[in-house]
Amino acid sequence: MQDDLPKGFRAGAAAACFKKAGRDDLGIIVSDITAVLAGMFTQNLFKAAPVLVCQEILASRGTARAVLANSGQANACTGDEGLANCRATQAMVAGLTGLEADEILPLSTGVVGAHLKMDLWLEAVPSLVKNIGTRDAEGFTRAFMTTDAFPKFSMREVTLAGGTVRLTVMAKGAGMICPNMATMLCVALTDAKVEREPWQAMFGRAVEKTFNRVSVDGDTSTNDTILGLANGASGVVAQSDADLALLEEALTDILGTVSHMLVMDGEGASKVIHITVTGAASDNDARTVARSVGHSQLVKTAIYGGDANWGRIVTAVGYSGAKFDPTKVSMKLCGIERFRKGCPVNEDQEDALAELLKAKDVQVEIDLGGGTGFYNFQASDLGHEYVSLNSDYRS
């Protein structure tokens, strides 16, 4: 059951009935040896209790042995009681595994404001610990899914100078998705041996190029967390510049794959909008424009409906706050230029665009015509089901 996990990692899960009976909603991954830790966390000021605890562990230890994840309750905006409950769950697992409590990284997802159901935790943790080693990457991922339509995980093998290492990434998320890391959770594992400082640095760069460039609804969760554990169980050391570069390339690639899955699975979504901005005065201006377009509800609903209303895209560019000359801006939709240097073009391409907009992936290319700034971003469209699901989410 563990074939898709890196060496030295074992996973387990249990059904605790936190929200629905008959499905795993509590998961754990244990490393047989101490793993070097990297982490990126939400910038929402209302940080959930598990986020605060993970940040403490990262700052004080920089290492970990386990990840403990639950769905059903986010344990966010729960005050001192929420922190105490979070630490109590660590202690429960520590008492049955021999691990230290602060070697266990907690992750929670679910309704904000709901306390952990401690009676159900007490009942479920013995089964959870007993099941360590019985789940694979998919099994662990399913244990902390909420509105996800499918489990999001991927695996890569990377050949370094000293041998081959494995990377496995598991994530959940379909709504409240607009990561600003420095209810999206992600765990990345590798059996490569890497020092803490370069691991955190490459992790931060990889997250910035992937998870920080996706959006479903523009909402940044209280619980957004991405953890990276490198336990070195393969015996292969990533130390040279060349090996570190290869590991970072693979990490960026696999995080890109999994973050794309989040947008594909956006609540009520049917399409992924791929937004590329070039010609900006700076990368920051390009980022501002891309996010403005990707967060526009008018753009998202037009794409959902297959309406080639390119004026909504240009309007979102204009109010983004970025500095540019509007007479130099051009825009392509699905590869067809509809706006060139401030004026409409190819007005006879509406029928062709209507066909292209039926695709699951829609390309939006914006050239601001004023510099070398560049940014790419992925956003979901916005359909009826998003409103239906989120209007009665707690029921």
SULQUISUL-V591723 format. One line per field, one symbol per residue. phi: phi as a letter, one per 20 degrees, with the letter a starting at -180 (. if undefined). Layout:
phi=???
This chain:
phi=.dfeefgndccbbbedmfccfnbfcbcbcdefcfdfdcbccgegfeffgffffffffffedmcbcbcdccdobfldldmffffffgfffffgfffddnfegeedeeccbqffneffeffffgfeggfgffegodddgffffffcfcegebfdbbccdcedgeqdcdccccbcqbcldagbfi.dcbcdcbefebffffffffffffffecfeccbdcneeffdgbcdcddemffmeedcfgffffffffffffffffffffffgeggmecbdeedcdcmefbfffffgffffffeffffffffgemefefffffffffefofeaeffdecbdclndfdbclncfblfedffffgffffffddecdcdembrdfbacbccefcdgfffgfefcgee
